[in-house]
Amino acid sequence: WHISVQLWNRIHVRSDHKEQDVCLILDDTDHEKTGRTIEKIGRVHSHLAHKAVLGFKCLCMAVTDGVSQILLDFDIIGEKGKKGNYGMSARELERRHKTEHDSEVLRSREKAYDMSKLELAKEMIKRAIRKGVKFSYVLADSWFTNKDIVRFIHSRHIKCHWLGMIKVGENGKTKYHTEHGDLTAPALVKLGKKLKLQKYSRKLKCNYIVYDAVFGGMPVRIFLVRRTQHGKWNGLLSTDTGLDFIKAWQIYSRRWALEVVFKDCKTNLGFGKCQSTSFASQIAAATLCCLQYNILSVARRFSDYETIGGLFREITRETVQLSAAQQIWGILQELVTAIARVFGLLDEEIYDAVINQSEEMAHIAQFYNLKSVS
């Protein structure tokens, strides 16, 4: 935290840093392992492989200003499962390496291993506030969006908002209190069509519906969106009731910057590749990887994204290398829009396939490094 905050402050004082656009991003990633004797090893459900894999989950929190990302916090966690055996047999549990840790820090890490991701996310946000990290929005996927987190964000003493996905399909059973009654997201879609509340965004080339509602006792704004007339609906929920649809969608697109961070760290820095049987070593390896990424991120900010400022800022704009977030929004959006319209898919599904599930598709952005983004 001490080093990461210092690195973030280096970015914070730059003239091209916009404080109102700073966001925290929450997401988890798989740390797949091969050794069955690793301390606290278990099986976790992988959303990429769509099956249980041997390893850990790593919940991370990053901060971004739309140009650079800094990893602020992480916790290595396991999944007990319904049987409470972490997906392991009795013999496998017996063979796991065991160590008595005297360090208070390691004991707190062990405690975090069995905590829920939601509770850990709240603790991470609290630590960021205590360390003086100022931010406007917290971005996360639909797994984190619930009444508890909305109330938690609303109760913070700093002015910040939640902006997260919500489930709209068959799994969208959560009810939101509106002027039309307590309705689920699918019911809000049907009501929007009936009342002709659906609008079309020429900029994003999609249809959307906006509702003001109450969720967890707090006022929220809900955005329902789909690409085609017969495509799947997607949803966003924000505690910022003054946010318009285009701004909300652009801000939320930054969440995928953390997926790019995971990709870079795993490919180039060995993130999650440690095979030591010691849980302390797993923590240390992940910590060193995060610090390496943060240093490289700051170095890149001062080299690739540097402008000479002032009088020549506008002239040199097109010569500055595009940031990861701009690449995602400006470069891949055209491709994502086309695929979504043709196949009736969700943006989330396409971004996941481009960044995480295809080595060939992941290189598409490299072809457009020098292309200007509108």
N, C-alpha and C positions, 0 to 999 in steps of 0.2 A: 504493500500500500504506500509506504513512504517513497519508494522510487517511482512508482506509477503516477502518483499525484504530482511529483516534481516534473515528470515528463509531460503530463497533461498541462501543467502550468506553462510549460514552454510553448505549447500550442495556444493556450488561452490568451497570451499577451500579443499574439500576432494580429496584424491589421485586418487579415482576411477571415478572422474568426468571428462568427456571429453567435452571440450567447443565446439568443432567443431560439436558435435552431438546434441546441444541444439535446441529445437524447441518450437515455440509458437503454441498452438492449439486453434482454434475457433470453437465453436459449440453452439447450443441452445437446451434447454430442456423445457418441459412443467411443469408449476406449476399449477396443477389442484386444483380448489377451490370448495366449496359447498355454500358459502354465496353470495347471489345476491346483498347484500348491501355494500359489500367491496368497499372501495374507488378505483376508476378507473378500477373496474372489467369489463371484457368483455369476448367474446368468441374468441378462437384462434384455428387454425387448428392443430390438433395433427397428426404427421406422424406415431405415434405408433398405435393410435386408428383408424386412417384413417377417422376422422370426427372432427367436431367442438366441443370443450369442453370449459366449463366455467373456466376461470383462466387467467394466464399470460404466456408469453414467457420469459425465462431468458437466455440472451446471455452471455456466459462465455468465458474467455480466461485463459488458463493454460500454464505453462511452464514446459517442461520435458527434462531430459537428458537421457531418455531411461530406467531409473530405478525408479526415483521418480517424482511425479507430484505436482506442487504447483498452487493453484488457485490464479491468480493475480488480476483479474478484472471481474465485472459482471454488467449487467444492466437489470432491469425488464421492459419489453416493452409490448405494446398491438398491436392489429391488427385492424385498422379502418374498413377494408372491403370496398367493392364497394360503399356501401351506407353511409359510414362514421359514422356509429352508433355502431361500435365495436361488431356487431352481437347481439345487445340488442334492446328490444322494447323501445318505448318512456317512458312507465311506469317504466321499469327496470332502465333506465338511470336516471329518476327522483328520484328513491329510493336509488341510490348509495350515500354512505357517502361522504361528502365534507368537506375539511379542508383547511383553509388558512395558508400556511407555511411561517414562517419568516426566516427560515434557508436558506442561500444561497446554501448549499449542497443539501437540499431537493428540492429546486427550479430547480437545475440542473438535479436532478433525474427525476423530473416531465417533464422537457424538453426532456430528453432522452427517456421517455416513448413513445413519438410520432415520434421519429426519425427512419429512416430505419436501418435495421441490418447492411447493408454495411457501412453506415456512422459511426455507433457506433463502428464497427470493426476497422475502420481506426483510430478513436480516441483512442481506446484501445491500438493499436500498437504504436501510438505516445507516449502515456503515459509510456508504457513499455520502450521505447528508452530513454525518459527523465529521468526515474528512474534508468537508467544504467544497465538494463537487456540485456545481450548480447545473441544473438541467430543467428542461421544459416538459419533456414527455418520457414515459417509460413504454417501450415497445415489446410486445410478446405475442406468441401465438394463442390459439383458442384454449390450450390446456390450462393456461394461467388465468384466463379471464373469468372471474366469478365475483360474487357479492363481497366476499371477504377482502379481496385485493382492491376492489373499487373503494370500499370504506377505508381501507388502510391508506391508499394514496390520497384520498380526500382529507384525511386527518393530519397529514404532514404540515409542518409549520411553514415550509417553503411553498411557493406557488408552482406546482407541477401537476401534470395530468397523466392519466392512463390512456393508452391507445393500443388496443389489441383486437385480434380476430375473435369472432364468435361462430359457433356451429349453426349452420342454416339448414342442412339436409335432414335426413331421417334422425340423426343424433341430436338435432337442435330441439331439446325439450325444455330448456330454460325459459321461464316466463318473464316478460318485461311489462311494467305497469305503464300504460299509455292512456290517453284521453278516450280511447276506444275500449279500454278494459285491459285485463292481464292476458297477454298473448305471447306465444312462442315466435321465434324468428320465421318459421314457415308460414304461420298464420299472418304475420305482418306482411309477408310477401303477397299473399292472397288478397289481403285487405287493400294493399297499395294498388294492386291491379284493378280491384273493384272500384276504388275511389279515384282512380286515374291520377295517382300521385307519382307515377313513374316518369323520370326525366331522362334525357339523353345528353351525354357529354361528348361534344365533338373532339375535344382535346384528347380524351382518353379512349374515345370510341367505345363507349359502353353505356348501358342503361343503369339507373340507380334510383333508389328510394331513400328518403331521409325521414327519420322519426325522432322526436324528442320524447324521452321516457324517464321513468324512475326505476333504478335498479339498486337493490341493497339499501334503499332509503336515500339514495343520492341521485341527483339529476344527471342524465347521460344523453348522448346523441348517438343514434344507431344509423349506420350506413349499410344498405343492402345493394349489391351490385352484381351484374352479370354481363357477359360479353355479347351474347346473341339472344335472340328471342326465345330460343329453346334450350339455351345452355344452363349450366348449374349456377345457383346463386351463391355469392360469397358475402361475408358480413364483417363490419368493423364496429367497435364500440369505443367511445371516448368520453371521458369526464369533462372535456372541454366542449361545452354546449354552443360556443361561438365559432366552432371550426366548420369550414365548408368542405364539401366532398373532395374537390381536387386537391386541396391542401392536405387533407387527412390521408388521401391515397399516396401522395408524394412523400409525406413524412413516414408513413408506415413502410414504404418500400425500402427504407434504410435498414429495416430489420435483416434484410438479406445480406447486408454488409458483414454481419457476424458469421453467416455461413461461409462467406468468402474468407474470413479470418481463419475459421476452422480448416478450410481447404488448404490455405497457405501454410498454416502451422503443421498440419499433418504431413504435407508433401515435402516441405523444406526444412522443418525444425524438429521433426520426430515427435510431435505432440501425441501423447497416449501410446507411444511405442515402447516405453520402459517395461521390461519383463522381470524386474527384480521381485523377489518374494516378499520384500519388506514394504509395508504400507507407507512407512515414512519416506522410502525412496520414491514411491509413486507420487507422493505429494511434492517432494523436492524436484523431481524431473519435470512435472507439470509447471511448477513455479518458475524454474529456470527458462522453460520454453516461453511462458508468458512474458517474462522480462526481456528475453531476446526479441520477441515480436514487437514489444512496445518501443524498444530502442530503435529497431529498424524502421518502425512506422514514423517516429519522429524524424529520423534521418531522412526518410523519403519526403516527408512534408517540407523539409527545408531545402531539398534539392529539386525533386521533380515538380513540386507545386509552387515553387518560389516565383514571385513576380517582382519587378523592379518598382512597383507601386506608383502612387501619385499620378503624375502627368501621363505616364506611359502604360498605366494599368489596362486601359481599353485596347491599346494597340497590341499588347503582348498576350492578350487573353487566349488566342487560338494556338499560341506556341507552348502553352503550359500543358503538361500531360494531365489527362483527365483522371479524376479520383475514382476509387472503386465504386462509391455510391453513385456517382454520375454515370459511370459505365453501365451499372445495372439499370438505372432509370432510363437513360437516354439511348443506350445501345441495344440492350436486350428487350426493351419494351416493344419495339416494332416487331421483333420476332415472336415475342410472347402473345401479343395482340393477334397476330396472324394465325398462330397455332390455336389459340383459344377460340377464335371465331370459326375456324374450319372444323375443329373436333369437339367443340362445346365443353372444353375443359376449364378448370379453375386456374387462375394465375399461380396460386400456391403450388399446385401440382407441377406446373411447367417449370417454375423457378427451381424447384427441388430436383427435377430431372436434369436441368441444364447444369446446375452447380455441383450436385452430389452424386448423380447416378450415371454420368456419362463422361468419360475422359475426353472423347472427341468433341462433345458439345461444350465442355468447359473451356476449350481453346478458341471458341468463336469470338469472345471479347478481345482476344489478342489481335485479331485481324483489323480491329477498328480503333486501335489505341490513338491514332492521329486524326480520327474523324471528329468533326465538330458536332456537338450535341445541342439541339435547339432547347 
